[in-house]
Amino acid sequence: MKYHHQNLSQRMAFAGLFVLLLPILSPHLFSPLSRSYPSLFSEWNAPKPRHLPLLKAALDRHIPVRQKNELWSPLPYQGWKPCIEPTTIHTLPTKSQGYIQVFLDGGLNQQRMGICDAVAVAKILNATLVIPHLEVNAVWQDTSSFADIFDVEHFIDTLSHDVAIVKEPPSDYWWSTREYYATGIRAMRIKTAPVHGSADWYLENVLPVLQSYGIAAIAPFSHRLAFDKLPPNIQRLRCKVNFHALTFVPHIRVLGDALVNRLQGSGKFVVLHLRFDKDMAAHSSCDFGGGKAERLALAKYRQLLWQGRVLNSQFTDEALRKQGRCPLTPEEIGLLLAALGFSNSTRLYLASHKVYGGEARISALKKLFPLVDHKKSLASAEELAKVDGKASLLAAVDYYVSLQSDIFISASPGNMHNALVRRKDLC
């Protein structure tokens, strides 16, 4: 009895020591602030289904054949017409006002919109555009450059009659780099470009800098050009950039074609852009059923990234849901697809970098739609070698596959949705 008690005490002491040392040996398990590693006790312990009665009913659903056929029928013509072709052929002015540099943050599709705007601004100012610099995303830590994602020669050639474009500033401006503008106040840097700025704003505020210094660097630049009240030729140019000039590098297109061929092997397929990553979950300030540990982890992550600048955090989960501010979880988007009439034989391709909560979080979606695929389930490690671990390149593959899909569904509006919808309608 004494020996058993002593042995039990030793085991308890050892267990206590192990618990004390575990945070030191494996700190990522206890660090909800980590961007590289999820918190084991919050993110990956996904809650049980929150809508169990609906889930059970959806699993037993019967969809009439007519409803299935209507789902896959093309939308009726809505009057949209391509505006890409200009009414007249433009020639470049003999003298440029100077060089424009832009530094683009955000994810790939936000940067894509920024590239369209950069070409438009260069046209407005009669300036020469330097190939845009893509900032390293604070979350995904992807260092991919413009040339790693897009075909630079095609970009320059396609726009050669619209805007002069160079790969780098000329030698006289060798010093005009991201590092140069980050280490001091520079007269050539434009920091005050307003969100959705007008063409007149650029003529009044950026053109004088160009004329004085020969070069102007605009940062930040995301969403810095208005959508409305711009000349028709500028709007057409934006479309030309998005729909024709921005072509992915060959290895992304080859991989994308391979994925599409494998998806089409069993018929039609749906691309589902879940938009349920850790950033989205944290920024929403909503409760996703993971309990106190999850709420604490997301709150700390939110503070780390946005330092209290999140309006939603002032409201309760109930208030946010009543206002429609909470992103749909994979379970909820699955229930929505089932309610729309998609059967469990529908083939889904998930276009998402990382789903918050991993496989556990999408288990309910997979119960409703067993034929769920993604890049890693369709391609070999060798095929993914050039894009694996690079968020922007992975997003480019998803964009390419989405363009070839029979139906594209985004769980919530965003830059990818905006970039894709009109292209699928018009091209």
For each residue, the residues with C-beta under 8 A, 3 or more apart:
1: 4 5
2: 5 6
3: 6 7
4: 1 7 8
5: 1 2 8 9
6: 2 3 9 10
7: 3 4 10 11
8: 4 5 11 12
9: 5 6 12 13
10: 6 7 13 14
11: 7 8 14 15
12: 8 9 15 16
13: 9 10 16 17
14: 10 11 17 18
15: 11 12 18 19
16: 12 13 19 20
17: 13 14 20 21
18: 14 15 21 22
19: 15 16 22
20: 16 17 23
21: 17 18 24 25
22: 18 19 25 26 29 30
23: 20 26 27 29 30
24: 21 27
25: 21 22
26: 22 23 29 30
27: 23 24 30 31
28: 31 34 36 37 38 39
29: 22 23 26 37 39 40 41
30: 22 23 26 27 39 40 41
31: 27 28 34 37 39
32: 39 42 43 296 297 298 300 301
33: 300 301 304
34: 28 31 37 38 39
35: 138 139 141
36: 28
37: 28 29 31 34
38: 28 34 42 43 44 278 358
39: 28 29 30 31 32 34 42 43 44 293 297
40: 29 30 43 44 45
41: 29 30 45 293 297
42: 32 38 39 45 290 293 294 296 297 298
43: 32 38 39 40 278 290 294 297 356 357 358
44: 38 39 40 357 358 360
45: 40 41 42 290 293 294 360
46: 290 357 358 360 361 363
47: 50 288 289 290 291
48: 52 289
49: 52 55 331 364
50: 47 289 329 331
51: 54 55 331 332 335
52: 48 49 55 56
53: 56 57
54: 51 57 58 335
55: 49 51 52 58 59 331 335 364 367 368
56: 52 53 59 60
57: 53 54 60 61
58: 54 55 61 334 335 338 339 368
59: 55 56 344 367 368
60: 56 57
61: 57 58 338 343 344
62:
63: 67 68 341 342 343
64: 67 68
65: 68 69
66: 69 70
67: 63 64 70 71 341
68: 63 64 65 71 72 341 343
69: 65 66 72 73
70: 66 67 73 341
71: 67 68 340 341 342 407
72: 68 69 268 406 407
73: 69 70
74:
75: 78
76:
77:
78: 75 425
79:
80: 422 425 426
81: 426
82: 85 239 243 426 427
83: 232 235 236 239
84: 236 239 240 243 244
85: 82 236
86: 89 90 233 236
87:
88:
89: 86 161
90: 86 161 162 233
91: 161
92: 161 162 163 164
93: 96 126
94:
95:
96: 93 99 126 127 128 164
97: 125 126 127 207 210 211
98: 127 128 210 211 213 214 215 216
99: 96 127 128 129 130 166 169 170 173 176 210 214 215 216
100: 118 121 122 125 127 128 129 130 206 210 215 216 218
101: 130 132 133 169 176 215 216 217 218
102: 114 118 121 132 133 217 218 219 221
103: 132 133 135 178 181 217 218 219 220 221
104: 110 111 114 115 118 132 133 134 135 221 222
105: 110 111 135 137 220 222
106: 110 111 114 137 222 415
107: 110 111 137 140 391 392 395 415
108: 111 112 149 391 392 395 396 399
109: 112 113 395 399 414 415 416 418 419
110: 104 105 106 107 113 114 222 415
111: 104 105 106 107 108 114 115 132 134 222 392
112: 108 109 115 116 242 246 415 419
113: 109 110 116 117 222 223 242 415 418 419
114: 102 104 106 110 111 117 118 132 221 222 223 224
115: 104 111 112 118 119 132 146 241 246
116: 112 113 119 120 238 241 242 246
117: 113 114 120 121 221 223 224 225 238
118: 100 102 104 114 115 121 122 129 132 221
119: 115 116 122 123 129 159 162 163 165 237 238 241 245
120: 116 117 123 124 225 230 234 237 238 241
121: 100 102 117 118 124 125 127 202 206 218 225
122: 100 118 119 125 127 128 129 163 164 165
123: 119 120 126 162 163 233 234 237
124: 120 121 199 202 203 234
125: 97 100 121 122 202 203 206 207 210
126: 93 96 97 123
127: 96 97 98 99 100 121 122 210 216
128: 96 98 99 100 122 163 164 165 166
129: 99 100 118 119 122 132 163 164 165 166
130: 99 100 101 165 166 167 168 169
131: 146 147 152 155 165 166 167 168
132: 101 102 103 104 111 114 115 118 129 146
133: 101 102 103 104 145 146 178
134: 104 111 144 145 146 149 392
135: 103 104 105 178
136: 141 142 143
137: 105 106 107 140 141 142 391 392
138: 35 141 305
139: 35 278 279 305
140: 107 137 353 391 392
141: 35 136 137 138
142: 136 137 390 391 392 393
143: 136
144: 134 148 149 390 392 393
145: 133 134 148 149
146: 115 131 132 133 134 149 150 152
147: 131 150 152 249
148: 144 145 249 390 392 393
149: 108 134 144 145 146 248 249 252 392 393 396
150: 146 147 154 155 246 247 248 249
151: 154 155 247 248 249 250
152: 131 146 147 155 156 167
153: 156 157
154: 150 151 157 158 245 247
155: 131 150 151 152 158 159 165 245 246 247
156: 152 153 159 160 165 167
157: 153 154 160
158: 154 155 240 244 245
159: 119 155 156 162 163 165 237 240 241 245
160: 156 157 165
161: 89 90 91 92
162: 90 92 119 123 159 237 240
163: 92 119 122 123 128 129 159 237
164: 92 96 122 128 129
165: 119 122 128 129 130 131 155 156 159 160
166: 99 128 129 130 131 169 170
167: 130 131 152 156
168: 130 131
169: 99 101 130 166 172 173 174 176 215
170: 99 166 173
171: 174
172: 169 214
173: 99 169 170 176 214 215
174: 169 171
175: 180
176: 99 101 169 173 180 181 188 215 217
177: 180 181
178: 103 133 135 181 182
179: 182 183
180: 175 176 177 183 184 186
181: 103 176 177 178 184 186 188 189 217 219
182: 178 179
183: 179 180
184: 180 181
185: 189
186: 180 181 189 217
187: 209 212 213
188: 176 181 209 213 215 216 217
189: 181 185 186 216 217 218 219
190: 193 205 206 209 216 217 218 219
191: 219 220
192: 205
193: 190 197 201 202 205 206 218 220 221 224
194: 197 201 224
195: 223 224
196: 223 224 225 226 227
197: 193 194 201 202 224 225 226
198: 201 202 226 229 230
199: 124 202 203 226 230 231 234
200: 203 204
201: 193 194 197 198 204 205
202: 121 124 125 193 197 198 199 205 206 207 225
203: 124 125 199 200 206 207
204: 200 201 207 208
205: 190 192 193 201 202 208 209
206: 100 121 125 190 193 202 203 209 210 216 218
207: 97 125 202 203 204 210 211
208: 204 205 211 212
209: 187 188 190 205 206 212 213 216
210: 97 98 99 100 125 127 206 207 213 214 215 216
211: 97 98 207 208
212: 187 208 209
213: 98 187 188 209 210 216
214: 98 99 172 173 210
215: 98 99 100 101 169 173 176 188 210
216: 98 99 100 101 127 188 189 190 206 209 210 213
217: 101 102 103 176 181 186 188 189 190
218: 100 101 102 103 121 189 190 193 206 221 224
219: 102 103 181 189 190 191
220: 103 105 191 193 224
221: 102 103 104 114 117 118 193 218 224
222: 104 105 106 110 111 113 114
223: 113 114 117 195 196
224: 114 117 193 194 195 196 197 218 220 221
225: 117 120 121 196 197 202 230
226: 196 197 198 199 229 230
227: 196 230
228:
229: 198 226
230: 120 198 199 225 226 227 234 235
231: 199 234 235
232: 83 235 236
233: 86 90 123 236 237
234: 120 123 124 199 230 231 237 238
235: 83 230 231 232 238 239
236: 83 84 85 86 232 233 239 240
237: 119 120 123 159 162 163 233 234 240 241
238: 116 117 119 120 234 235 241 242
239: 82 83 84 235 236 242 243
240: 84 158 159 162 236 237 243 244 245
241: 115 116 119 120 159 237 238 244 245 246
242: 112 113 116 238 239 245 246 419 423
243: 82 84 239 240 423 426 427
244: 84 158 240 241 247
245: 119 154 155 158 159 240 241 242
246: 112 115 116 150 155 241 242
247: 150 151 154 155 244 253
248: 149 150 151 252 253 256 396 399 400
249: 147 148 149 150 151 252 253
250: 151 253 254
251: 254 255 386 387
252: 149 248 249 255 256 387 393 396 397 400
253: 247 248 249 250 256 257 400
254: 250 251 257 258
255: 251 252 258 259 379 383 384 386 387 397
256: 248 252 253 259 260 397 400 401 404
257: 253 254 260 261
258: 254 255 261 262 378 379 383
259: 255 256 262 263 349 375 378 379 397 401
260: 256 257 263 264 400 401 404
261: 257 258 264 265
262: 258 259 265 378
263: 259 260 266 269 347 349 373 378 401
264: 260 261 267 268 269
265: 261 262
266: 263 269 347 371
267: 264 347
268: 72 264 347 406 407
269: 263 264 266 347 348 349 405 406
270: 337 342 346 347 348 349 405 406 407 408 409
271: 348 349 351 398 401 402 405 407 408 409
272: 333 337 348 349 350 351 409 411
273: 351 352 398 402 408 409 410 411 414 416 417
274: 330 333 350 351 352 355 362 411
275: 280 327 352 410 411 412 414
276: 280 281 327 328 329 330 352 355 356 361 411
277: 280 281 352 353 354 355 356
278: 38 43 139 281 282 298 301 354 356
279: 139 282 283 305
280: 275 276 277 283 284 327 356
281: 276 277 278 284 286 288 298 327 356
282: 278 279 285 298 299 301 302 305
283: 279 280 302 305 306 310 312
284: 280 281 312 320 325 326 327
285: 282 298 302 310 312 313 315 317 320
286: 281 312 317 320 321 325 326 327
287: 295 317
288: 47 281 294 329 356 357
289: 47 48 50 294
290: 42 43 45 46 47 293 294 295 357
291: 47 294 295
292: 295 296
293: 39 41 42 45 290 296 297
294: 42 43 45 288 289 290 291 297 298
295: 287 290 291 292 298 299
296: 32 42 292 293 299 300
297: 32 39 41 42 43 293 294 300 301
298: 32 42 278 281 282 285 294 295 301 302
299: 282 295 296 302 303 313
300: 32 33 296 297 303 304
301: 32 33 278 282 297 298 304 305
302: 282 283 285 298 299 305 306 310 313
303: 299 300 306 307 308
304: 33 300 301 307
305: 138 139 279 282 283 301 302
306: 283 302 303 309 310
307: 303 304
308: 303 313
309: 306
310: 283 285 302 306 313
311: 314
312: 283 284 285 286 315 320 325
313: 285 299 302 308 310
314: 311
315: 285 312 319 320 323 325
316: 319 320
317: 285 286 287 320 321 326
318: 321 322
319: 315 316 322 323
320: 284 285 286 312 315 316 317 323 325 326
321: 286 317 318 324 325 326
322: 318 319
323: 315 319 320
324: 321
325: 284 286 312 315 320 321
326: 284 286 317 320 321
327: 275 276 280 281 284 286 411 412
328: 276 332 333 336 411 412
329: 50 276 288 332 333 361
330: 274 276 333 334 355 361 362 364 365
331: 49 50 51 55 334 335 364 365
332: 51 328 329 335 336
333: 272 274 328 329 330 336 337 365 409 411
334: 58 330 331 337 338 364 365 367 368 369
335: 51 54 55 58 331 332 338 339 368
336: 328 332 333 339 340
337: 270 272 333 334 340 342 346 368 369 409
338: 58 61 334 335 341 342 368
339: 58 335 336
340: 71 336 337
341: 63 67 68 70 71 338
342: 63 71 270 337 338 346 369
343: 61 63 68 346
344: 59 61 368 369 370 371
345: 371
346: 270 337 342 343 369 371
347: 263 266 267 268 269 270 371 373
348: 269 270 271 272 369 371 372 373
349: 259 263 269 270 271 272 372 373 374 378 401 405
350: 272 274 355 362 372 373 374
351: 271 272 273 274 398 399 401 402 416
352: 273 274 275 276 277 355 374 398
353: 140 277 391 394 395
354: 277 278 358
355: 274 276 277 330 350 352 358 361 362
356: 43 276 277 278 280 281 288 361
357: 43 44 46 288 290 360 361 362
358: 38 43 44 46 354 355 361 362
359: 362 363
360: 44 45 46 357 363
361: 46 276 329 330 355 356 357 358
362: 274 330 350 355 357 358 359 365 366 372
363: 46 359 360 366 367
364: 49 55 330 331 334 367 368
365: 330 331 333 334 362 368 369 372
366: 362 363 369 370 372
367: 55 59 334 363 364 370
368: 55 58 59 334 335 337 338 344 364 365
369: 334 337 342 344 346 348 365 366 372
370: 344 366 367
371: 266 344 345 346 347 348
372: 348 349 350 362 365 366 369 377
373: 263 347 348 349 350 377 378
374: 349 350 352 377 378
375: 259 378 379 384 394 397 398
376: 379 384
377: 372 373 374
378: 258 259 262 263 349 373 374 375
379: 255 258 259 375 376 383 384
380: 383 384
381: 384 385 388
382: 385
383: 255 258 379 380
384: 255 375 376 379 380 381 387 388
385: 381 382 388
386: 251 255 393
387: 251 252 255 384 390 393 394 396 397
388: 381 384 385 394
389:
390: 142 144 148 387 393 394
391: 107 108 137 140 142 353 394 395
392: 107 108 111 134 137 140 142 144 148 149 395 396
393: 142 144 148 149 252 386 387 390 396 397
394: 353 375 387 388 390 391 397 398
395: 107 108 109 353 391 392 398 399 416
396: 108 149 248 252 387 392 393 399 400
397: 252 255 256 259 375 387 393 394 400 401
398: 271 273 351 352 375 394 395 401 402 416
399: 108 109 248 351 395 396 402 403 416 419 420
400: 248 252 253 256 260 396 397 403 404
401: 256 259 260 263 271 349 351 397 398 404 405
402: 271 273 351 398 399 405 408 416 420
403: 399 400 420 423 424
404: 256 260 400 401
405: 269 270 271 349 401 402 408
406: 72 268 269 270
407: 71 72 268 270 271
408: 270 271 273 402 405 420 421 424
409: 270 271 272 273 333 337
410: 273 275 413 414 416 417
411: 272 273 274 275 276 327 328 333
412: 275 327 328
413: 410 417 418
414: 109 273 275 410 417 418
415: 106 107 109 110 112 113 418 419
416: 109 273 351 395 398 399 402 410 419 420
417: 273 410 413 414 420 421
418: 109 113 413 414 415 421 422
419: 109 112 113 242 399 415 416 422 423
420: 399 402 403 408 416 417 423 424
421: 408 417 418 424 425
422: 80 418 419 425 426
423: 242 243 403 419 420 426 427
424: 403 408 420 421 427
425: 78 80 421 422
426: 80 81 82 243 422 423
427: 82 243 423 424
